[in-house]
Amino acid sequence: MATQLGTLEELPPDYREAMSGIDVAPLWPQMRKVLPHNTPIPVTKAHAWSYAAIRPLLLRAGELTPVEKAERRVLFLVDPGRGAGAMQVSSTIYVGLQLLLPGETAPAHVHTPSAARIVVEGEGGYTVVDGDRLPMKAGDLILTPGGCWHDHGHSGEEPVIWLDALDLPLFYYLEGSYAVEGPLQAPRNRPDPSEVEYRAAGLAPPRRRDRPPANPYPMMRFPWERTENALRHYARHAGSGGAELDYINPETGAPCLPTLGFTAMLLPKGEAVRPPRKSSSAVFHVISGHGYSVIDGVRHDWKAKDVVSAPVFAAIEHRAESEDAFMIRIHDGPLQEKLGYYEERPR
């Protein structure tokens, strides 16, 4: 049985004033707020963002603000649980939609947070990460880990838009978030490692097994075409409940970024997919298809290019309608595993 703890109002006014005067405060009135029993009480609220509603505003931003004045022309998604202006969709995950117009370049910089891009629409965009030129095609996952130089360019004819996912809230909370600017990079004259060293799953260049890889992030681009094919093949043998495949470091098998995880998902049409409750928060970006997700009893409809968020330990049910749907789940499971408390519970 939970103990009924004392409140601040029960303390004499002179005692409260004395504490305030020396910058201390009693723990017990706030104990259940910071350490609730059995399950966390998230601030994050599940929400769905319509790409069709955001896209016109993003394109207008291209008219109103040149990229030279923006550095990164982004509209970020706001968690309704935290209110207007909150640069996060959960306690650890920032998500924004970024626009690059034909002929534009976004300047090179390096920063402490790690980032990943999921390409939403357009052809001709590219990202240069530590000298590797990574073409951006719809659905591709492209990494820009913390400490890696990166810039963006666009040699196509139509706007390119991608989704940014960063662990920015974590670094901001730790007071460790900063960036350094530099000149545009000169890309190497060769395809990126996803097309050369790591073109096939399970194959990697020879290396000394008793030494760590020279590059902690050997593969920065995960082409969607291969990911979708892998999901379809896997789903044929995975049974009911859809199919999921994690994006991993091909040299170590670890998550592809230190604190953020990325999981490609196939939702079979008409079938309810009910994952266990997870201690990790999540953001679902819809690659294709349409349907809905019921999160803690509330229905959120979605279609291709939309984004849906879910707080920790949420009860989730996904259902694709009329055709198979594909999503990428962004989550903070790798961070929780490093802290030793990742947890799953039955629904």
C-alpha positions, 0 to 999 in steps of 0.5 A: 500500500502506498504511503500518504506523504506529507505536502509542502502546505503542511509545513509552517510558512517560516520553515518554507521561507527559510528553505527558500532563502538557502536554496533547498527544498523537501523531497517528500512532497515531490517523491511520487512525481519523480518516483511514481509507483510501478510505471513512469508517468510520461509527459509525452502525449501520443500524437499524429502529424499529417504530412499533407498539412505540414508540406505547404508550410514547409514549401512556403518557408522555402519562399520566405527564408533562403537557406543562407538565413536558416542554415537548416530550413526545418519545421520541427514537430512539437509534443503536445504534452510539453506545449508550444515551442517544445523542440522534442516529440518525446523526452529524448527524441527531436523530429523535424522536416527539412526542405532543400530546394534545387541548387541549394546547399546546406553548410557543413557543420559537426555537432555533439548530438547524433542525427539520422535522415529519412528521405520523404520525397524528391530526387537529386538530394545528397548528404556528404558525411565525412567525405562520403557522398550519400544519395538521398532516395525516398525511404533511405535512412542516412546517418550523421552520427555525433562528431561527423562532418556533414553538409547537404546539397541538391542537384535535382529539379524538384524540392527534396524533403526529409525527416530529421531525427536527433537525440538533441533533447538528451544533449540539451538536457546534459548541457552538452549540445553545440555545433562547429561550422566549416567549409563544404566537403570535397566528396571522395570519388567513389560510391558510398560504403552501402554500395561497395563494402556493405552491399550484401547482408552478412558480408564485410571486408576482412579485418583483424578480429582482435581489434575494433573497426577503424571507423565506428560508423562504417555504413551511413546509408541504408537504401530503402529498396533493399530494406523493403525487399528484406522485410517482404522476404522475412514476413513470408516466414515470420508468421503473424504479427508483421515483420520488423528488422533493426538497422544495425552497424554491419561490423558490430551488430550494435544499433546504428547510433549510440542512443537512437534505434531504428526499426523497419516495420511491415504491417500486413493489411487487415491484421492487428499488430500489438507489440508489447509495452516498451519502456522506450518512447517511439516515433513512427514514420510511415513510408507507404500505405495507410491505416491507424494506430490505437495508442493508449485507447486513442485512435490516430489515423495515418497515411504515407509520409505521416508521423505518429508518436507514442510515450513510454509503456504505451499500449499500441495496436497498428492496423494497415488498411487495404494494403500492406504498410511500411513504417520506420520506428525511431526509438530510444531503446539503445540509450535505455539498454546502455543505462541498464533499464530497458524493459518490455511488459505484456499488454 
